[in-house]
Amino acid sequence: MVSICFRWWTPDVLSAETIEFQSIGDSRGELVALESGGNVPFAIRRVYYMTGLSPDIPRGFHAHRKLEQIAVCVAGSCRFILDDGRARKQAWLRNPRHGLYIGNMIWREMHDFSRDCVLMVLASELYDEADYIRDYDTFRSLAAAGMSG
């Protein structure tokens, strides 16, 4: 079951939210299950994770035309900057039970990785370079026109 932890964005940023995943645990530890059609609002087509990240080297700097994602820091923390072409907001991921849902046509940047950060991403599509928008001005133009390119 997905419960909205908080809505940190203004009404301008419509397709990004922090969600809290249910955790089952006891003195032995915790288990968090992520399920397509359950607590993940899309069919999971790809899962990847990033490790060995440097606090002073940001990543991301792109948007996707169709792809939806959920980012989870399964260890450590990092800061996201999200932009829908009109408003920029930031969100910290610091808890492995919290995920950041990022819809399509949202510019994303990742900053301030802790040394122990492991950032896992669930994606709605397989990797497709044509789905990426890597130039911010192009992204802003497409977002202003209400297009995904």
OpenMM code with the backbone's topology and positions (N, CA, C; nanometers):
from openmm import Vec3, app, unit

residues = "MET VAL SER ILE CYS PHE ARG TRP TRP THR PRO ASP VAL LEU SER ALA GLU THR ILE GLU PHE GLN SER ILE GLY ASP SER ARG GLY GLU LEU VAL ALA LEU GLU SER GLY GLY ASN VAL PRO PHE ALA ILE ARG ARG VAL TYR TYR MET THR GLY LEU SER PRO ASP ILE PRO ARG GLY PHE HIS ALA HIS ARG LYS LEU GLU GLN ILE ALA VAL CYS VAL ALA GLY SER CYS ARG PHE ILE LEU ASP ASP GLY ARG ALA ARG LYS GLN ALA TRP LEU ARG ASN PRO ARG HIS GLY LEU TYR ILE GLY ASN MET ILE TRP ARG GLU MET HIS ASP PHE SER ARG ASP CYS VAL LEU MET VAL LEU ALA SER GLU LEU TYR ASP GLU ALA ASP TYR ILE ARG ASP TYR ASP THR PHE ARG SER LEU ALA ALA ALA GLY MET SER GLY".split()
positions = [
    Vec3(0.0843, -0.1176, 0.0000),
    Vec3(0.0000, 0.0000, 0.0000),
    Vec3(0.0886, 0.1235, 0.0000),
    Vec3(0.0575, 0.2196, -0.0859),
    Vec3(0.1324, 0.3439, -0.0933),
    Vec3(0.0597, 0.4487, -0.0117),
    Vec3(0.1326, 0.5159, 0.0731),
    Vec3(0.0737, 0.6302, 0.1418),
    Vec3(0.1589, 0.7511, 0.1097),
    Vec3(0.0959, 0.8613, 0.0811),
    Vec3(0.1693, 0.9823, 0.0496),
    Vec3(0.2316, 1.0330, 0.1785),
    Vec3(0.3620, 1.0445, 0.1788),
    Vec3(0.4319, 1.0926, 0.2977),
    Vec3(0.4098, 1.2431, 0.3115),
    Vec3(0.4314, 1.3164, 0.2056),
    Vec3(0.4002, 1.4585, 0.2024),
    Vec3(0.4033, 1.5035, 0.0577),
    Vec3(0.3355, 1.6087, 0.0295),
    Vec3(0.3401, 1.6688, -0.1033),
    Vec3(0.4215, 1.7958, -0.0896),
    Vec3(0.5403, 1.7946, -0.1450),
    Vec3(0.6348, 1.9023, -0.1237),
    Vec3(0.6325, 2.0037, -0.2374),
    Vec3(0.5582, 1.9783, -0.3423),
    Vec3(0.5631, 2.0635, -0.4595),
    Vec3(0.4450, 2.1588, -0.4619),
    Vec3(0.4565, 2.2597, -0.5446),
    Vec3(0.3449, 2.3503, -0.5687),
    Vec3(0.2573, 2.2871, -0.6757),
    Vec3(0.1368, 2.3391, -0.6995),
    Vec3(0.0527, 2.2818, -0.8042),
    Vec3(0.1166, 2.2845, -0.9432),
    Vec3(0.2233, 2.3648, -0.9628),
    Vec3(0.2905, 2.3690, -1.0925),
    Vec3(0.3645, 2.2394, -1.1232),
    Vec3(0.4174, 2.1730, -1.0210),
    Vec3(0.4907, 2.0488, -1.0411),
    Vec3(0.3939, 1.9351, -1.0119),
    Vec3(0.3361, 1.8811, -1.1187),
    Vec3(0.2233, 1.7900, -1.1014),
    Vec3(0.2614, 1.6429, -1.0943),
    Vec3(0.3746, 1.6049, -1.1465),
    Vec3(0.4000, 1.4611, -1.1523),
    Vec3(0.5271, 1.4226, -1.0781),
    Vec3(0.5366, 1.4669, -0.9543),
    Vec3(0.6450, 1.4243, -0.8656),
    Vec3(0.5905, 1.4251, -0.7232),
    Vec3(0.6190, 1.3220, -0.6494),
    Vec3(0.5739, 1.3166, -0.5106),
    Vec3(0.6601, 1.2178, -0.4329),
    Vec3(0.6714, 1.2416, -0.3046),
    Vec3(0.7409, 1.1485, -0.2169),
    Vec3(0.6373, 1.0523, -0.1612),
    Vec3(0.6689, 0.9247, -0.1676),
    Vec3(0.5774, 0.8228, -0.1183),
    Vec3(0.6475, 0.7417, -0.0101),
    Vec3(0.5703, 0.6884, 0.0813),
    Vec3(0.6257, 0.6044, 0.1880),
    Vec3(0.5788, 0.4620, 0.1663),
    Vec3(0.6739, 0.3693, 0.1611),
    Vec3(0.6420, 0.2292, 0.1419),
    Vec3(0.6259, 0.1615, 0.2777),
    Vec3(0.5328, 0.0701, 0.2842),
    Vec3(0.5097, -0.0037, 0.4080),
    Vec3(0.6306, -0.0923, 0.4381),
    Vec3(0.6660, -0.0960, 0.5629),
    Vec3(0.7781, -0.1768, 0.6083),
    Vec3(0.7257, -0.2823, 0.7050),
    Vec3(0.7755, -0.4044, 0.6907),
    Vec3(0.7415, -0.5122, 0.7821),
    Vec3(0.8708, -0.5484, 0.8534),
    Vec3(0.8692, -0.5442, 0.9859),
    Vec3(0.9932, -0.5734, 1.0545),
    Vec3(0.9745, -0.6074, 1.1999),
    Vec3(1.0826, -0.6550, 1.2543),
    Vec3(1.0907, -0.6854, 1.3961),
    Vec3(1.2367, -0.6706, 1.4365),
    Vec3(1.2768, -0.7328, 1.5450),
    Vec3(1.4130, -0.7171, 1.5939),
    Vec3(1.5184, -0.7703, 1.4963),
    Vec3(1.4758, -0.8506, 1.3988),
    Vec3(1.5695, -0.9073, 1.3004),
    Vec3(1.5980, -0.8131, 1.1850),
    Vec3(1.5146, -0.7081, 1.1681),
    Vec3(1.5332, -0.6146, 1.0572),
    Vec3(1.4019, -0.5819, 0.9896),
    Vec3(1.4120, -0.5127, 0.8779),
    Vec3(1.2938, -0.4680, 0.8044),
    Vec3(1.2930, -0.5224, 0.6630),
    Vec3(1.1739, -0.5400, 0.6093),
    Vec3(1.1544, -0.5798, 0.4711),
    Vec3(1.0604, -0.4782, 0.4075),
    Vec3(1.0997, -0.4262, 0.2926),
    Vec3(1.0163, -0.3351, 0.2147),
    Vec3(0.9993, -0.3994, 0.0777),
    Vec3(0.8748, -0.4259, 0.0377),
    Vec3(0.8462, -0.4867, -0.0925),
    Vec3(0.7938, -0.3793, -0.1871),
    Vec3(0.8436, -0.3805, -0.3092),
    Vec3(0.7973, -0.2893, -0.4139),
    Vec3(0.7328, -0.3744, -0.5224),
    Vec3(0.6048, -0.3457, -0.5525),
    Vec3(0.5289, -0.4321, -0.6416),
    Vec3(0.4587, -0.3523, -0.7510),
    Vec3(0.4806, -0.3939, -0.8763),
    Vec3(0.4073, -0.3347, -0.9890),
    Vec3(0.2590, -0.3543, -0.9668),
    Vec3(0.1826, -0.2496, -0.9893),
    Vec3(0.0387, -0.2579, -0.9730),
    Vec3(-0.0054, -0.2563, -0.8278),
    Vec3(0.0894, -0.2561, -0.7357),
    Vec3(0.0596, -0.2459, -0.5936),
    Vec3(0.1025, -0.1093, -0.5441),
    Vec3(0.2197, -0.1038, -0.4832),
    Vec3(0.2675, 0.0239, -0.4326),
    Vec3(0.3548, 0.0998, -0.5327),
    Vec3(0.3737, 0.0432, -0.6505),
    Vec3(0.4415, 0.1122, -0.7610),
    Vec3(0.3365, 0.1361, -0.8683),
    Vec3(0.3137, 0.2620, -0.9072),
    Vec3(0.2017, 0.2942, -0.9957),
    Vec3(0.2243, 0.2651, -1.1439),
    Vec3(0.3253, 0.1856, -1.1765),
    Vec3(0.3498, 0.1489, -1.3160),
    Vec3(0.4128, 0.0100, -1.3189),
    Vec3(0.4102, -0.0522, -1.4357),
    Vec3(0.4778, -0.1806, -1.4525),
    Vec3(0.6282, -0.1544, -1.4539),
    Vec3(0.7016, -0.2260, -1.3711),
    Vec3(0.8462, -0.2081, -1.3631),
    Vec3(0.9112, -0.2835, -1.4783),
    Vec3(0.9778, -0.2088, -1.5670),
    Vec3(1.0462, -0.2698, -1.6817),
    Vec3(1.1973, -0.2736, -1.6636),
    Vec3(1.2479, -0.1929, -1.5700),
    Vec3(1.3934, -0.1848, -1.5509),
    Vec3(1.4217, -0.1400, -1.4078),
    Vec3(1.5242, -0.1978, -1.3470),
    Vec3(1.5717, -0.1567, -1.2151),
    Vec3(1.7226, -0.1385, -1.2262),
    Vec3(1.7720, -0.0267, -1.1761),
    Vec3(1.9163, -0.0070, -1.1712),
    Vec3(1.9512, 0.0660, -1.0429),
    Vec3(2.0768, 0.0616, -1.0057),
    Vec3(2.1201, 0.1333, -0.8872),
    Vec3(2.2584, 0.1921, -0.9100),
    Vec3(2.2863, 0.2981, -0.8359),
    Vec3(2.4123, 0.3690, -0.8460),
    Vec3(2.4847, 0.3613, -0.7122),
    Vec3(2.6140, 0.3350, -0.7165),
    Vec3(2.6973, 0.3291, -0.5972),
    Vec3(2.8270, 0.4033, -0.6258),
    Vec3(2.9086, 0.4227, -0.5239),
    Vec3(3.0373, 0.4888, -0.5425),
    Vec3(3.0228, 0.6332, -0.5851),
    Vec3(2.9145, 0.6964, -0.5432),
    Vec3(2.8848, 0.8336, -0.5838),
    Vec3(2.9659, 0.9320, -0.5006),
    Vec3(3.0025, 1.0418, -0.5631),
    Vec3(3.0826, 1.1433, -0.4956),
    Vec3(2.9936, 1.2598, -0.4548),
    Vec3(3.0089, 1.3086, -0.3308),
    Vec3(2.9241, 1.4194, -0.2840),
    Vec3(2.9331, 1.5448, -0.3708),
    Vec3(3.0470, 1.5670, -0.4346),
    Vec3(3.0657, 1.6906, -0.5103),
    Vec3(3.0499, 1.6732, -0.6615),
    Vec3(3.0000, 1.5573, -0.7054),
    Vec3(2.9760, 1.5363, -0.8486),
    Vec3(2.8279, 1.5074, -0.8692),
    Vec3(2.7522, 1.6094, -0.9153),
    Vec3(2.6086, 1.5884, -0.9382),
    Vec3(2.5837, 1.4992, -1.0596),
    Vec3(2.4633, 1.4427, -1.0648),
    Vec3(2.4246, 1.3542, -1.1752),
    Vec3(2.2872, 1.3954, -1.2253),
    Vec3(2.2434, 1.3273, -1.3267),
    Vec3(2.1112, 1.3538, -1.3830),
    Vec3(2.1200, 1.4539, -1.4965),
    Vec3(2.0607, 1.5703, -1.4749),
    Vec3(2.0579, 1.6788, -1.5734),
    Vec3(1.9920, 1.6330, -1.7033),
    Vec3(1.8707, 1.5792, -1.6891),
    Vec3(1.7924, 1.5368, -1.8045),
    Vec3(1.6461, 1.5201, -1.7633),
    Vec3(1.5631, 1.5037, -1.8634),
    Vec3(1.4222, 1.4692, -1.8448),
    Vec3(1.3932, 1.3512, -1.9374),
    Vec3(1.2777, 1.2909, -1.9196),
    Vec3(1.2343, 1.1818, -2.0064),
    Vec3(1.1011, 1.2173, -2.0697),
    Vec3(1.0869, 1.1815, -2.1962),
    Vec3(0.9624, 1.2083, -2.2682),
    Vec3(0.8473, 1.1220, -2.2146),
    Vec3(0.8725, 0.9918, -2.1940),
    Vec3(0.7667, 0.8988, -2.1521),
    Vec3(0.7927, 0.8315, -2.0182),
    Vec3(0.9167, 0.8095, -1.9850),
    Vec3(0.9552, 0.7286, -1.8704),
    Vec3(0.9053, 0.7846, -1.7382),
    Vec3(0.8549, 0.6968, -1.6522),
    Vec3(0.8232, 0.7280, -1.5129),
    Vec3(0.9239, 0.6532, -1.4272),
    Vec3(0.9582, 0.7109, -1.3121),
    Vec3(1.0558, 0.6481, -1.2247),
    Vec3(1.0163, 0.6634, -1.0785),
    Vec3(1.0687, 0.5732, -0.9961),
    Vec3(1.0687, 0.5896, -0.8519),
    Vec3(1.2129, 0.5714, -0.8079),
    Vec3(1.2661, 0.6725, -0.7395),
    Vec3(1.4024, 0.6677, -0.6869),
    Vec3(1.3955, 0.6407, -0.5368),
    Vec3(1.4820, 0.5507, -0.4889),
    Vec3(1.4873, 0.5146, -0.3477),
    Vec3(1.6340, 0.5092, -0.3054),
    Vec3(1.6696, 0.5821, -0.2021),
    Vec3(1.8029, 0.5667, -0.1424),
    Vec3(1.7954, 0.4488, -0.0471),
    Vec3(1.8417, 0.3337, -0.0917),
    Vec3(1.8369, 0.2166, -0.0047),
    Vec3(1.9449, 0.2249, 0.1029),
    Vec3(2.0424, 0.3128, 0.0834),
    Vec3(2.1427, 0.3458, 0.1853),
    Vec3(2.1847, 0.4901, 0.1631),
    Vec3(2.2163, 0.5585, 0.2707),
    Vec3(2.2648, 0.6956, 0.2595),
    Vec3(2.1562, 0.7946, 0.2210),
    Vec3(2.1997, 0.9020, 0.1554),
    Vec3(2.1067, 1.0096, 0.1202),
    Vec3(2.1545, 1.0845, -0.0027),
    Vec3(2.0619, 1.1580, -0.0630),
    Vec3(2.0953, 1.2496, -0.1713),
    Vec3(1.9812, 1.3500, -0.1868),
    Vec3(2.0107, 1.4563, -0.2586),
    Vec3(1.9140, 1.5641, -0.2809),
    Vec3(1.8786, 1.5687, -0.4290),
    Vec3(1.7488, 1.5763, -0.4569),
    Vec3(1.6993, 1.5906, -0.5932),
    Vec3(1.6529, 1.7333, -0.6153),
    Vec3(1.6778, 1.7848, -0.7335),
    Vec3(1.6135, 1.9070, -0.7812),
    Vec3(1.5267, 1.8638, -0.8981),
    Vec3(1.3992, 1.8983, -0.8910),
    Vec3(1.3016, 1.8627, -0.9946),
    Vec3(1.2412, 1.9898, -1.0509),
    Vec3(1.2145, 1.9873, -1.1805),
    Vec3(1.1722, 2.1072, -1.2518),
    Vec3(1.0723, 2.0653, -1.3593),
    Vec3(0.9562, 2.1293, -1.3617),
    Vec3(0.8573, 2.0982, -1.4651),
    Vec3(0.8571, 2.2020, -1.5772),
    Vec3(0.9565, 2.2903, -1.5800),
    Vec3(0.9638, 2.3949, -1.6806),
    Vec3(0.9096, 2.5271, -1.6311),
    Vec3(0.8383, 2.5251, -1.5176),
    Vec3(0.7840, 2.6472, -1.4588),
    Vec3(0.8348, 2.6679, -1.3168),
    Vec3(0.8497, 2.5596, -1.2422),
    Vec3(0.8910, 2.5685, -1.1020),
    Vec3(0.9992, 2.4650, -1.0750),
    Vec3(1.0918, 2.5016, -0.9871),
    Vec3(1.1982, 2.4103, -0.9425),
    Vec3(1.1796, 2.3864, -0.7937),
    Vec3(1.1853, 2.2613, -0.7545),
    Vec3(1.1723, 2.2235, -0.6140),
    Vec3(1.2805, 2.1223, -0.5812),
    Vec3(1.3090, 2.1068, -0.4534),
    Vec3(1.4055, 2.0063, -0.4129),
    Vec3(1.3434, 1.9105, -0.3118),
    Vec3(1.3993, 1.7910, -0.3073),
    Vec3(1.3552, 1.6893, -0.2127),
    Vec3(1.4774, 1.6076, -0.1723),
    Vec3(1.4854, 1.5753, -0.0451),
    Vec3(1.5911, 1.4881, 0.0063),
    Vec3(1.5379, 1.3463, 0.0190),
    Vec3(1.6173, 1.2494, -0.0197),
    Vec3(1.5887, 1.1092, 0.0086),
    Vec3(1.6885, 1.0655, 0.1149),
    Vec3(1.6353, 1.0267, 0.2312),
    Vec3(1.7201, 0.9891, 0.3450),
    Vec3(1.6740, 0.8604, 0.4124),
    Vec3(1.5647, 0.8040, 0.3675),
    Vec3(1.5033, 0.6911, 0.4351),
    Vec3(1.4726, 0.5833, 0.3319),
    Vec3(1.5176, 0.4595, 0.3516),
    Vec3(1.4936, 0.3555, 0.2514),
    Vec3(1.3463, 0.3161, 0.2365),
    Vec3(1.2597, 0.3674, 0.3229),
    Vec3(1.1159, 0.3427, 0.3082),
    Vec3(1.0472, 0.4520, 0.2272),
    Vec3(1.1223, 0.5539, 0.1872),
    Vec3(1.0647, 0.6625, 0.1082),
    Vec3(1.1155, 0.6556, -0.0348),
    Vec3(1.0247, 0.6743, -0.1266),
    Vec3(1.0599, 0.6788, -0.2675),
    Vec3(1.0141, 0.8102, -0.3266),
    Vec3(1.0826, 0.8542, -0.4290),
    Vec3(1.0461, 0.9764, -0.4997),
    Vec3(0.9928, 0.9369, -0.6360),
    Vec3(0.8618, 0.9545, -0.6548),
    Vec3(0.8008, 0.9272, -0.7854),
    Vec3(0.8276, 1.0469, -0.8749),
    Vec3(0.8807, 1.0207, -0.9946),
    Vec3(0.9100, 1.1260, -1.0916),
    Vec3(0.8407, 1.0886, -1.2220),
    Vec3(0.7414, 1.1661, -1.2594),
    Vec3(0.6695, 1.1414, -1.3838),
    Vec3(0.7503, 1.1853, -1.5044),
    Vec3(0.6908, 1.1681, -1.6213),
    Vec3(0.7596, 1.2107, -1.7430),
    Vec3(0.7618, 1.3635, -1.7511),
    Vec3(0.8495, 1.4152, -1.8330),
    Vec3(0.8663, 1.5586, -1.8571),
    Vec3(0.8967, 1.6366, -1.7284),
    Vec3(0.9776, 1.5764, -1.6430),
    Vec3(1.0295, 1.6440, -1.5240),
    Vec3(1.1820, 1.6406, -1.5335),
    Vec3(1.2434, 1.7587, -1.5358),
    Vec3(1.3896, 1.7687, -1.5334),
    Vec3(1.4376, 1.7264, -1.3952),
    Vec3(1.5406, 1.6430, -1.3902),
    Vec3(1.5904, 1.5974, -1.2618),
    Vec3(1.7409, 1.6139, -1.2531),
    Vec3(1.7836, 1.6572, -1.1335),
    Vec3(1.9246, 1.6662, -1.0995),
    Vec3(1.9409, 1.6016, -0.9621),
    Vec3(2.0542, 1.5337, -0.9432),
    Vec3(2.0827, 1.4697, -0.8151),
    Vec3(2.2133, 1.5265, -0.7609),
    Vec3(2.2097, 1.5681, -0.6341),
    Vec3(2.3227, 1.6362, -0.5716),
    Vec3(2.3477, 1.5812, -0.4316),
    Vec3(2.4620, 1.6188, -0.3751),
    Vec3(2.4932, 1.5968, -0.2331),
    Vec3(2.4781, 1.4513, -0.1894),
    Vec3(2.5362, 1.3615, -0.2664),
    Vec3(2.5324, 1.2196, -0.2303),
    Vec3(2.6160, 1.1959, -0.1047),
    Vec3(2.5629, 1.1212, -0.0107),
    Vec3(2.6457, 1.0792, 0.1022),
    Vec3(2.7432, 0.9733, 0.0505),
    Vec3(2.8531, 0.9555, 0.1209),
    Vec3(2.9559, 0.8589, 0.0766),
    Vec3(2.9010, 0.7168, 0.0694),
    Vec3(2.8000, 0.6859, 0.1512),
    Vec3(2.7436, 0.5510, 0.1537),
    Vec3(2.6173, 0.5380, 0.0695),
    Vec3(2.5884, 0.6366, -0.0132),
    Vec3(2.4627, 0.6379, -0.0901),
    Vec3(2.4565, 0.5217, -0.1894),
    Vec3(2.3445, 0.4521, -0.1862),
    Vec3(2.3076, 0.3556, -0.2897),
    Vec3(2.1699, 0.3997, -0.3369),
    Vec3(2.1646, 0.4514, -0.4578),
    Vec3(2.0402, 0.5042, -0.5142),
    Vec3(1.9855, 0.4031, -0.6144),
    Vec3(1.8697, 0.3463, -0.5813),
    Vec3(1.8028, 0.2495, -0.6685),
    Vec3(1.6899, 0.3207, -0.7414),
    Vec3(1.6734, 0.2877, -0.8707),
    Vec3(1.5687, 0.3493, -0.9514),
    Vec3(1.4857, 0.2402, -1.0183),
    Vec3(1.3531, 0.2499, -1.0029),
    Vec3(1.2582, 0.1637, -1.0730),
    Vec3(1.2077, 0.2438, -1.1920),
    Vec3(1.2071, 0.1845, -1.3090),
    Vec3(1.1687, 0.2568, -1.4308),
    Vec3(1.0555, 0.1847, -1.5034),
    Vec3(0.9704, 0.2653, -1.5655),
    Vec3(0.8541, 0.2119, -1.6368),
    Vec3(0.8881, 0.1600, -1.7763),
    Vec3(1.0070, 0.1899, -1.8247),
    Vec3(1.0464, 0.1509, -1.9607),
    Vec3(1.1891, 0.0978, -1.9597),
    Vec3(1.2233, 0.0218, -2.0622),
    Vec3(1.3619, -0.0179, -2.0829),
    Vec3(1.4418, 0.1049, -2.1259),
    Vec3(1.5737, 0.0969, -2.1157),
    Vec3(1.6587, 0.2085, -2.1564),
    Vec3(1.6350, 0.2410, -2.3035),
    Vec3(1.6150, 0.3694, -2.3328),
    Vec3(1.5959, 0.4169, -2.4688),
    Vec3(1.6527, 0.5580, -2.4775),
    Vec3(1.7667, 0.5714, -2.5408),
    Vec3(1.8325, 0.7022, -2.5503),
    Vec3(1.7408, 0.8069, -2.6127),
    Vec3(1.6527, 0.7677, -2.7045),
    Vec3(1.5622, 0.8628, -2.7696),
    Vec3(1.4615, 0.9243, -2.6731),
    Vec3(1.4408, 0.8619, -2.5569),
    Vec3(1.3465, 0.9133, -2.4582),
    Vec3(1.4060, 1.0272, -2.3750),
    Vec3(1.5373, 1.0427, -2.3791),
    Vec3(1.6050, 1.1441, -2.2979),
    Vec3(1.5972, 1.2822, -2.3626),
    Vec3(1.5816, 1.3835, -2.2793),
    Vec3(1.5993, 1.5234, -2.3186),
    Vec3(1.7146, 1.5726, -2.2326),
    Vec3(1.8294, 1.5943, -2.2951),
    Vec3(1.9509, 1.6261, -2.2201),
    Vec3(1.9865, 1.7742, -2.2221),
    Vec3(1.9160, 1.8528, -2.2995),
    Vec3(1.9425, 1.9963, -2.3066),
    Vec3(1.8300, 2.0703, -2.2340),
    Vec3(1.8670, 2.1509, -2.1340),
    Vec3(1.7662, 2.2166, -2.0511),
    Vec3(1.6797, 2.3137, -2.1310),
    Vec3(1.7385, 2.3893, -2.2224),
    Vec3(1.6591, 2.4839, -2.3024),
    Vec3(1.5578, 2.4112, -2.3903),
    Vec3(1.5982, 2.2983, -2.4471),
    Vec3(1.5046, 2.2175, -2.5263),
    Vec3(1.3918, 2.1662, -2.4376),
    Vec3(1.4278, 2.1175, -2.3185),
    Vec3(1.3265, 2.0716, -2.2241),
    Vec3(1.2272, 2.1832, -2.1927),
    Vec3(1.2763, 2.3008, -2.1592),
    Vec3(1.1871, 2.4127, -2.1256),
    Vec3(1.0943, 2.4476, -2.2401),
    Vec3(1.1459, 2.4455, -2.3621),
    Vec3(1.0618, 2.4753, -2.4787),
    Vec3(0.9523, 2.3706, -2.4952),
    Vec3(0.9893, 2.2438, -2.4819),
    Vec3(0.8894, 2.1371, -2.4938),
    Vec3(0.7878, 2.1429, -2.3810),
    Vec3(0.8351, 2.1683, -2.2604),
    Vec3(0.7438, 2.1769, -2.1452),
    Vec3(0.6469, 2.2938, -2.1614),
    Vec3(0.6969, 2.4068, -2.2088),
    Vec3(0.6111, 2.5248, -2.2284),
    Vec3(0.5046, 2.4981, -2.3344),
    Vec3(0.5372, 2.4183, -2.4325),
    Vec3(0.4423, 2.3851, -2.5397),
    Vec3(0.3527, 2.2679, -2.5012),
    Vec3(0.3772, 2.2085, -2.3828),
    Vec3(0.2972, 2.0938, -2.3391),
    Vec3(0.3243, 1.9692, -2.4206),
    Vec3(0.4479, 1.9577, -2.4687),
    Vec3(0.4846, 1.8462, -2.5556),
    Vec3(0.5917, 1.7615, -2.4899),
    Vec3(0.6043, 1.6398, -2.5357),
    Vec3(0.7130, 1.5529, -2.4894),
    Vec3(0.8142, 1.5296, -2.6007),
    Vec3(0.7996, 1.5991, -2.7094),
    Vec3(0.8999, 1.5900, -2.8165),
    Vec3(0.8637, 1.4877, -2.9134),
] * unit.nanometer
topology = app.Topology()
chain = topology.addChain("A")
for resn in residues:
    res = topology.addResidue(resn, chain)
    for name in ("N", "CA", "C"):
        topology.addAtom(name, app.Element.getBySymbol(name[0]), res)
